[in-house]
Amino acid sequence: MIGNEYILKFNRALSYNSSLESRFTMMLLRDRHLVDLREEYPRVDYWRPGSLTPNQHLVDRYATYDDGYRIAFAVKPTVELENSGIMEIRDLILEQNTGEYFDDFVVMTDDQITPARCGNGEQIVIACDNRNERHCEIVLDHMRKIEEPTNIMAVVRALGPDIDVENSLYCLIYDGFVEHLSPDDTFDDAPFIQFIG
């Protein structure tokens, strides 16, 4: 599946060559420390042992974080991992990389890019795109008063229908004020959360 997704946070579209890349993008975007994300960049030279000419590898995703740390990602289905040779390519690139392109190079597969993580990421992205600051402040004030874990629906019931509680909670998870206690499960399947300040 090939397509584009408009990312409000960066005010531009990101292209993807597979549904796995699209889903991984949602996972990355849930991180508030992410300040830039590029696709198919950079094109990195690397040398195989004994080779006189370089090979090139085009990075699937390139993420920059607010502390300046840069990570290149290869996104591959698990079934293609061995035949693609990506692990050897990654090792060669890391060995030969002088920090010019990135600080780390990580291979991501569908073992890490799970439907739950991607679904949660997408809900957080949508919530942040539709953020209501006043509602977030009301929900945050409520969460500060709860010392133990609670669940999303309990907060919804406590604050009533005039506040978009779920959307605000997803924004507060993005902001780092609230923690989803089961990040490998969907918000619907495991709705327990806690204020972390």
Disulfide bonds with the S-S distance in Angstrom:
none
